[in-house]
């Protein structure tokens, strides 16, 4: 237990540092530290990784408030009101309001996770290969539908990910496909998840920062953590509805696969503005805007675990990375996970609770010290991160240098995808789900005399088709309007 | 359709069905993206391919740091089997640090180079000790 709590503390503290340095994200933190979990069993590994996740999401509020640069995409709205508060000498108050709202958001999402996941998993157990295939198709539709910019590009990126996941040998007939002769040994089991995701989320980020010249962050003159007006819990008086609404919105956005924290933050912020008695004050240093943004982005953490633990579908890029931790331990996440691993399920809930409490303690009390993290130079961090990435990629299959080259390859792929506007999150989720998509399709068709009509006959299948149609309809309508999330400035 | 699927999903062909199907979907989506772009360009009265003023890299990007990090990465991976993890890392993490801390038009500061050396040495051996000795993980 002590080891678990120690790892949760380490994960939370390191996650906060990653979150607080602009350009580094929670996903990157989890991806980089995944190799460390080779040495642990699943439960301690989850304490560490969930700590990184919660800390990484929460840490983003520090630079958003102090230098008006969101540390992570999920803190995009935090600076709208946090920074004006800091400019008028209320930095400490703003930081503490943000930390407290983050804590509430995390706890509310944990409650939703605890109550929603088991019934969803029980329902999913009844699914045959047909429904499983359609659920994955549905997840990919949602990812695409909510992709910023262009729905078509989101779908395209998702299917490219699926295509890439098919490289290698099909276990059903032991035949290779899409593998050049010279790489048939290295690619027998296809591209490995870990080099792919570390490449996409860490190496690609390093190249992007190198392109920008590894700029350092400076605290603006006049903005210090010392503040004129002190924080008091009475700042939350009259904000109960705001906290609950924003946390639930964040949790709901987390449940939808592929939706990032910035979407959750923006939607909660705009809702709060709509319901506010003083909308004219929002954006000028109103605590309610800060509360909305921070409770929603931490609400995302529990929400994103719901589809992962009940259906085996990651809710966001970070939980997609968490799949790696389960795979390393030989545990399949999906409908059977909770029933077969009740102990691990309970531990996940405890871990998430512990990480939220630790996040609050680590950030709230030594806030002046923690705030110095924004001064850490990313130029000094990236070489060490690279070191961890190399270790992670090489250790994936206990010593295959090809996986280290894949790290570079996917780093470059991620860099190019960002340049041409192809979202990487659908690509990653497509890659993770591609193998299952193929397996369930073949099982469903072969088990039903090769008749495609089987996908339209069962009632649950029809419900899933209806959901697919609704999301496609929504996205087409939204794209015609110009993209709600795009207009709101969603960047992740 | 049933007959065609039966043929495709025979054991000897099964591995090819999904790559062809997904590849076809990708090709169709790519064509749709091109059509969407063509429609958008027509509406806005802009050329379909407009290289004038187009920058793949951000304007004024840091060429030395971007291409330097790319080349260093390749050399680092090539050096790993030769020098082994810890020593290759000491050399290349130092070079990465120096590269990323470089300021255009300014000479290297001795303090910065010293910090780079300390990070490279401590980081590399620290990671080696943690993963190889403590966690017993295979390193290059």
Interface residues (C-beta under 8 A of the other chain):
Chain A: X35 X36 X38 X39 X150 X152 X153 X155 X156 X159 X160 X162 X163 X166 X169 X170 X172 X173 X175 X176 X177 X178 X203 X206 X207 X210 X211 X212 X213 X214 X377 X379 X380 X382 X383 X384 X386 X387 X388 X390 X391 X394 X395 X398 X399 X401 X404 X405 X408 X411 X412 X419 X434 X437 X438 X441 X442 X445 X446 X449 X450 X451 X452
Chain B: X1 X2 X3 X5 X6 X9 X11 X12 X14 X15 X16 X17 X18 X19 X22 X23 X25 X26 X29 X30 X32 X33 X36 X56 X57 X58 X61 X62 X65 X66 X68 X69 X70 X73 X74 X76 X77 X80 X81 X85 X89 X93 X96 X97 X100 X101 X115 X119 X120 X123 X124 X127 X130 X131 X134 X135 X136 X137 X138 X139 X140
